[in-house]
């Protein structure tokens, strides 16, 4: 994935990026991909977590753990 300059993005652009990266992961899983740490989508997950922590600091989305 190309380097993404998230520091200069608006909050709307950051939210859109979360959706785009999340969609790419979901699409791959629906096509049989098994998500594991350090797979080709790890950078996506890292970016998503960073942006969620920034945009939604009080949300369970920002915790980076599964909620049961």
PyMOL commands that set and color helices and strands:
alter all, ss='L'
color gray80, all
select helices_A, chain A and resi 6-8+11-30+42-55+60-63
alter helices_A, ss='H'
color red, helices_A
deselect
rebuild
show_as cartoon
